[in-house]
Amino acid sequence: AVVSTQSTGKEGDPIKAISVILSLNSPVIDNLTKKLFQTSLDAEDFSRDAVDCFIEASYSGEIEAVTLENFRDVSKMSHVFNVSWLGDRCVGYFDDFLKKLDTESSHTDLVFAVDEAVYQLSTIKKRVLLDLVVQKFSQLSVENLDKFFKEYLRDFGASTRCMIDCCVAIAQSNIHIILKILMGHLEKKELKVLDVGSRALLKKADMNVCFLKKPELRKRFSTALNQITPVDQNDVRLILSWLKHAKKKKKKSRRKRKKARAR
């Protein structure tokens, strides 16, 4: 039997592949061809290059045709058609890519790594790539992290919740870097309401970690938050809880100073 796989890549012609081979690799395709008697697979969500790579991998058991350009689609196909070994190989390809990154790597390469982690987390809810990126970026200096995040989050207002969640995970104890970007965003835009990215950061970030390293940011951030007009009860609770938390921390600091003087 032959399966005709239609892709909307540059070349729209159907791609033919032997269904038995595809079925051996994919339980999903096996079910479609043997139980539902389908003779074609809908692959319009994937590039032609990725479909070619997927079929070649099914035949050879190798992923030599995977590139940075088709990685996302090939990885997604491995998930959609439940080809576990191909998904594992894609993770291995990504890991090898990360191992080659260093302080001389281009911003484009760093963005590729983070974007793929964000995409995987947002689409299939897996943290495999993100965990690898977190491990790799932990080797970067604070200066290099600062440089990367300033460029990556330059349009903070367009940031998605998943982007912010990933950036918080990557920044780890250097969350103050992202907080400073948020403050610049709030002050520059003179926002009156929280946007998606700002709200996501307030929910996800551990401000205690930030202010342990940069206590001088507390007052500036409080000022920026005070100009925000909450649009719903969730925002009210979010902003008030942080402001109350900040006030308590200040009181604790004053008590500590008084005790120190008393001694």
C-alpha positions in Angstrom: 0.0 0.0 0.0 1.1 3.6 -0.6 0.3 6.6 1.4 0.0 10.0 -0.3 1.0 12.8 2.1 0.0 16.3 1.0 2.1 19.2 2.2 1.7 22.9 1.5 5.4 23.6 1.2 6.9 25.2 -1.8 6.2 22.1 -3.8 2.6 21.1 -3.3 2.7 17.7 -5.0 1.7 14.7 -3.0 4.6 12.7 -1.5 4.3 8.9 -1.7 5.5 6.6 1.0 5.1 2.9 1.8 2.4 2.8 4.6 3.9 -0.4 6.1 7.2 1.4 6.9 5.4 4.4 8.3 3.1 2.2 10.4 6.1 0.4 11.9 7.3 3.7 13.2 4.0 5.3 14.1 1.1 3.7 16.0 -1.1 6.7 14.8 -0.4 6.0 11.2 -0.8 2.3 11.8 -4.3 2.9 13.1 -5.2 5.3 10.3 -4.2 2.9 7.6 -5.1 -0.5 9.0 -8.3 0.3 11.0 -9.6 3.4 9.3 -8.3 2.4 5.8 -7.0 5.8 5.0 -4.7 6.1 2.0 -3.6 9.7 2.6 -2.3 11.7 5.5 -3.0 15.4 6.1 0.3 17.1 6.6 -0.6 20.6 5.6 0.5 22.0 8.9 4.1 21.0 8.2 6.7 22.3 5.6 7.5 20.1 2.6 11.1 19.8 3.9 9.9 18.5 7.2 7.6 15.9 5.6 10.5 14.7 3.4 12.7 14.5 6.5 10.0 12.6 8.5 9.6 10.0 5.7 13.4 9.6 5.2 13.8 9.1 8.9 11.1 6.5 9.0 12.9 4.6 6.2 16.4 4.9 7.5 16.1 5.4 11.3 18.4 8.4 11.0 17.8 12.2 11.2 20.5 13.4 8.9 18.1 15.7 7.1 17.1 17.6 10.2 18.2 21.3 10.1 17.5 24.4 12.2 15.0 25.4 9.6 12.9 22.2 9.7 13.6 21.2 13.3 10.3 22.5 14.7 8.1 20.8 12.2 10.0 17.5 12.4 9.8 17.6 16.1 6.1 18.4 16.0 5.5 15.6 13.5 7.2 13.1 15.9 4.7 14.2 18.5 1.5 14.3 16.3 2.2 10.8 14.9 3.7 9.5 18.1 7.1 8.4 16.8 8.9 8.4 20.1 12.3 7.5 18.9 12.2 10.4 16.4 11.2 12.8 19.2 14.1 11.5 21.3 16.5 12.1 18.4 15.2 15.6 17.9 15.9 16.3 21.6 19.4 14.9 21.0 19.9 17.2 18.0 18.8 20.2 20.0 21.1 19.2 22.9 24.0 19.0 20.5 23.1 22.4 19.1 23.2 23.9 22.6 26.5 22.3 23.4 28.1 24.3 20.6 26.9 27.6 21.9 29.4 29.8 23.8 30.0 33.5 24.6 30.8 34.1 20.9 27.5 32.7 19.6 25.2 35.0 17.7 22.0 36.4 19.2 20.1 34.6 16.5 21.4 31.2 17.7 20.4 32.0 21.3 17.0 33.2 20.2 16.5 29.9 18.3 17.2 27.9 21.4 14.8 29.9 23.6 12.1 30.1 20.9 12.0 26.3 20.4 11.7 25.8 24.2 8.8 28.3 24.3 7.1 26.7 21.3 7.3 23.2 22.7 6.0 24.3 26.1 3.2 26.3 24.6 2.0 23.7 22.1 2.6 20.3 23.6 3.1 21.3 27.2 6.5 19.7 27.6 9.6 21.2 29.3 12.2 18.9 27.8 13.8 21.6 25.6 13.3 24.3 28.3 15.2 22.3 30.9 18.1 21.9 28.5 18.1 25.6 27.7 18.0 26.5 31.5 21.0 24.3 32.0 22.9 25.8 29.2 22.1 29.5 30.0 23.1 28.9 33.6 26.6 28.9 32.2 26.3 32.4 30.9 27.6 35.4 32.9 25.1 37.9 34.3 26.4 40.4 31.7 25.6 38.1 28.8 22.2 37.2 30.3 21.4 40.9 30.6 22.4 41.5 27.0 20.3 38.6 25.7 17.1 39.5 27.6 17.3 43.2 26.8 17.2 42.2 23.1 14.9 39.2 23.4 12.3 41.1 25.4 12.8 44.4 23.7 9.1 44.5 22.7 7.9 43.5 26.1 4.3 44.3 25.4 4.2 41.6 22.7 5.5 39.0 25.1 3.3 36.0 25.6 2.7 34.3 29.0 4.7 31.3 27.9 7.6 33.5 26.8 7.7 35.2 30.2 7.4 31.8 32.0 10.3 30.5 30.1 12.4 33.6 30.6 11.8 33.5 34.3 12.9 29.8 34.4 16.1 30.7 32.4 17.0 33.7 34.5 16.7 31.8 37.8 18.3 33.9 40.5 19.0 36.7 38.1 15.3 37.5 37.8 16.2 41.2 38.5 17.3 41.5 34.9 13.8 40.8 33.6 12.3 43.0 36.3 14.4 45.9 35.2 13.1 45.4 31.6 9.5 45.3 32.9 10.1 48.6 34.8 11.5 50.2 31.7 8.5 49.0 29.8 6.0 50.3 32.3 7.8 53.7 32.6 8.4 54.2 28.9 4.9 53.2 27.8 3.3 54.9 30.8 0.9 52.0 30.9 -2.3 52.3 33.0 -3.2 48.7 32.9 -1.2 45.4 33.0 -0.6 43.8 29.7 -0.1 40.0 29.2 3.6 40.0 29.7 3.6 42.3 32.8 0.9 40.2 34.4 2.7 37.0 33.6 5.9 38.2 35.2 4.1 39.4 38.4 2.5 36.0 38.8 5.5 33.9 38.0 8.6 35.7 39.4 9.8 35.4 42.9 10.4 39.0 43.9 12.2 38.0 47.1 15.0 36.5 45.0 15.2 39.7 42.9 15.3 42.1 45.8 17.9 40.1 47.7 20.3 41.0 44.9 18.9 44.4 44.0 17.1 45.9 46.9 17.4 49.3 45.3 14.9 48.3 42.7 12.1 48.0 45.3 11.1 51.6 45.4 11.2 52.2 41.7 9.1 49.1 41.1 6.6 50.1 43.7 6.2 53.5 41.9 5.7 51.8 38.6 3.0 49.5 40.0 1.2 52.3 41.7 0.5 54.0 38.4 -1.4 50.9 37.2 -5.2 50.9 37.2 -6.4 47.3 37.7 -9.0 46.2 35.1 -10.4 43.3 37.1 -10.3 41.7 40.6 -7.5 39.4 39.6 -5.3 42.4 38.8 -6.4 44.1 42.0 -5.3 41.1 44.1 -2.1 40.7 42.2 -0.9 44.3 42.6 -2.1 44.7 46.1 -0.5 41.5 47.3 2.8 42.5 45.9 2.6 46.0 47.3 1.7 44.7 50.8 4.5 42.2 50.5 7.0 44.9 49.7 5.8 47.0 52.6 6.2 44.1 55.0 9.7 43.6 53.8 10.6 47.2 54.4 9.2 46.9 58.0 11.3 43.8 58.6 14.4 45.6 57.3 13.8 48.5 59.7 13.3 46.1 62.7 16.6 44.4 61.8 18.4 47.8 61.7 16.9 48.8 65.1 17.9 45.5 66.7 21.4 45.9 65.3 21.7 49.4 66.8 20.3 48.2 70.1 23.0 45.6 70.4 
